[in-house]
Amino acid sequence: MPEILKAPLAVEFPFTRSLGPVQSAFLSGLRDRVVLGVRARDGRVLVPPVEYDPVTADELADLVEVAPTGTVTTWAWNPSPRPGQPLTAPFAWVLVRLDGAGTALLHALDAPGPDAVRTGLRVRIRWAAERHGAITDIACFEPYGGAPGRPTGHGGEFADPVTGIVAPARLDYAYTPGRAQTAFLTALTGRRITGERCPSCRKVYVPPRGACPTCGLATAEQVEVGPRGTVTTYCIVNIKASHTANLDIEVPYVYAHIALDGADLALHGRIGGIPYDEVRMGLRVEPVWTPDSRYPDHYRPTGEPDADYDTYKELL
């Protein structure tokens, strides 16, 4: 049996969102060292604030300032901080109910070790030196043995309020494709495209899944398909996905589902060699490999007549 492949992968993108009046006030307050919550219908002050009552779904707008001190309600020790987390040294993730709040806020606690953390521990906010209107304006919490803090008395109105944020999102993980996709990827190194046939319905799945999604039976019979195929559906991409070398593609471009000859499942690929507004359903295409690529860089028109709709309608 060939060696099963394994590789580190990362999914990363900036998440951009606009803010309503409640979230705008909350983040504008953090920028000015003010912590605001919102009063729910049952009288509780929710921190962080939300726009709608979690019990009644009524719209909420009654902003209430709470203190910068509070109590740890629960916690978990983080011995190996990851890039982008609040602290670089080991720390505790804590839920803190700030004085005057009825709910807890999740953040980091700077503590010398897990023995220094406990439920009921009194803490206070350590503000970031530079603040821009984000949850990171709270650098972290720190243990605190003094008297409860007091709200500043701010009324909740801010000059130059924060109206939107861009939050980076990243997921790092190790991907193991398994037997079926390992065989598929290995074939690609030889510029061959293979799938697997279901022993019952006889459909050929590309990329293979290891089992037929219709019959539930394991697939093992290797079938070489393509390399030519037919565009079944497509979309025009107008937003750059990344500035990394392998994704730095000028927009607009087309990503399509392509039914390779002999396959019963369409795979996706980029269409090149043709203006984006000339791509169409039924277009016959073939893969283009770069000298050092392990998979097709894109698909280009073959020059053949378009495929008849009836030949690919079941693969839409």
Steps between C-alpha positions, in 0.01 A plus 500: 500500500641845413590736780205710613569868442481769765555876475453813712230731366376845598177681421540874551287799403408847632144518631349845443179608668311821564375586848160600623454762774549254789820336378629835380458646849663195661814514284517879507486472879788254515707743298431759774543255795126476555318164523137510394232237524134506406205446731274206411126483569560295816729771640830323442785696345648302212875537442599482220178672390269355236246669278212267588378352827605130504177409684232717337680595173402864565736766371729636775649849521530592873880526539642461850862554606658233722821495702843394368529246786325168534500135602616190312206262455688223318835453331732276297880509491671556165856364525592562134373831364452513125598790273251785524372411846495773768819393681817326384574332836271228643176651633146412602187544296242638745136598512477815710180648637586867532359685801155620399459243223269199495696298242867412453755624247758265345860618497855413610636513855869567554595264784831334598351151478182294531538484878446877509160476329171400659130557471415804710835671438469878495648663190516831317549613144849575372449745218707488182745787456350577157127461451306513176149380580531121522479227765882504496483843665475282809855362500400239759377466858732488801448387862378780722463527875366852534156650540246460220558746218255772416347590166631822349152647472524525122163544338560274201536773237835502318669734258610320182325172586628171363267389219673187367772249573727264309574185701757250370388138506745208471467125543813281500459125475667184372319338210518126435322419173466126564547207265274611214617857470862400558473285186337794319776743601772249419357456149505878453878499543508296179251740336227240510150556643341200665177422677340197661199303378213390723458122480120539507383805302824507293537876534856635488577762763775759443658590733429164666343495845576143599131414502202557274284780650189343343547130573720528808739234366878520511665582167832351394502459122728768354379666179697753297281782367534805279720685465245696297163597639197726481413813697170432676457812716730789587537828685686822424735602782540875549678506837865410548530203732861548605829668423696179541691385194280203416174697521604836359261487205374810325126550535254442355554132432278193480480199729296215359369153569652273237366154416803310375436243229419170669419655840162515673590786735613848395816644656585869513777689325594839365429577135773681303596569142166666427338832606293451812183615329535231232492208742176307472328178601597218264844647420751222434825547694831326574752537785810719480795395714787726597851346497517457876131456589355186656150580379349690205560874527182569302282367220487648149264454203577204275347652190241223477133579449307558823358189664128440469310586820358148529852357537569686826162604644520230769831648624379854572 
